[in-house]
């Protein structure tokens, strides 16, 4: 069986985001001040879960679906797009 890939993430300066990433609850929330790494942490979480997903036996593709919600849509579109681009190499 192939090894499940992982990401090398360092959230040493954001212990709340680190706890969020290690929480296995089905539904979670993350709050904090502007610039605390919430959007980046959520982008990293999506990427982590996607690479940990087992490949489909049919075609070897890892299928995943996620929802990332932010309070203000216009700000979320801008911030989340930038954070996703930084989190996904």
C-alpha positions as CSV (number, residue, x, y, z in Angstrom):
1,X,0.0,0.0,0.0
2,X,1.3,3.4,-0.9
3,X,2.2,5.9,1.8
4,X,-0.3,8.8,2.3
5,X,1.4,12.1,1.5
6,X,1.6,14.9,4.0
7,X,2.6,18.6,4.1
8,X,5.3,20.1,6.2
9,X,3.5,23.0,7.8
10,X,4.9,25.3,10.5
11,X,2.3,27.2,12.6
12,X,4.7,27.8,15.5
13,X,3.6,31.5,15.7
14,X,-0.1,30.6,15.5
15,X,-0.9,28.0,18.2
16,X,-4.7,28.5,17.7
17,X,-4.4,27.6,14.0
18,X,-2.2,24.7,14.9
19,X,-4.9,23.3,17.3
20,X,-7.5,23.9,14.5
21,X,-5.4,21.8,12.1
22,X,-5.2,19.0,14.6
23,X,-8.8,19.0,15.6
24,X,-10.7,16.1,14.0
25,X,-14.2,17.4,14.6
26,X,-16.6,17.3,11.6
27,X,-17.5,21.0,11.8
28,X,-15.0,23.5,13.2
29,X,-14.7,27.3,13.3
30,X,-11.7,29.6,13.5
31,X,-11.8,33.2,14.8
32,X,-9.1,35.7,15.4
33,X,-7.8,39.2,14.6
34,X,-6.9,40.4,11.1
35,X,-3.6,39.0,10.0
36,X,-3.7,36.0,12.5
37,X,-3.5,33.4,9.7
38,X,-7.1,32.2,9.7
39,X,-7.5,32.2,5.9
40,X,-4.1,30.6,5.3
41,X,-4.8,28.1,8.0
42,X,-8.1,27.1,6.3
43,X,-6.3,26.9,2.9
44,X,-3.7,24.6,4.5
45,X,-6.4,22.5,6.1
46,X,-8.1,22.0,2.7
47,X,-4.8,21.0,1.1
48,X,-3.9,18.7,4.0
49,X,-7.2,16.9,3.8
50,X,-7.0,16.7,0.0
51,X,-3.5,15.0,0.0
52,X,-4.6,12.6,2.8
53,X,-7.6,11.5,0.8
54,X,-7.1,8.0,-0.5
55,X,-6.9,7.8,-4.3
56,X,-10.0,6.4,-6.1
57,X,-9.3,2.7,-7.1
58,X,-11.1,3.5,-10.4
59,X,-8.7,6.2,-11.7
60,X,-6.2,7.1,-8.9
61,X,-7.5,10.6,-8.4
62,X,-8.1,12.0,-4.9
63,X,-11.6,13.4,-5.0
64,X,-12.4,16.0,-2.3
65,X,-15.1,18.7,-1.6
66,X,-14.8,21.5,1.0
67,X,-16.6,24.6,2.1
68,X,-14.7,27.6,3.4
69,X,-17.1,30.4,4.6
70,X,-16.1,33.9,5.5
71,X,-18.3,36.7,6.9
72,X,-17.7,39.3,4.2
73,X,-17.9,37.9,0.7
74,X,-16.0,40.6,-1.1
75,X,-13.1,40.4,1.3
76,X,-13.2,36.6,1.4
77,X,-12.9,36.3,-2.3
78,X,-9.8,38.4,-2.3
79,X,-8.1,37.0,0.8
80,X,-9.0,33.4,0.2
81,X,-7.8,33.4,-3.4
82,X,-4.4,34.9,-2.3
83,X,-4.1,32.5,0.6
84,X,-5.0,29.4,-1.5
85,X,-2.3,30.5,-4.0
86,X,0.3,30.7,-1.2
87,X,-0.8,27.4,0.4
88,X,-0.9,25.3,-2.7
89,X,2.5,25.2,-4.4
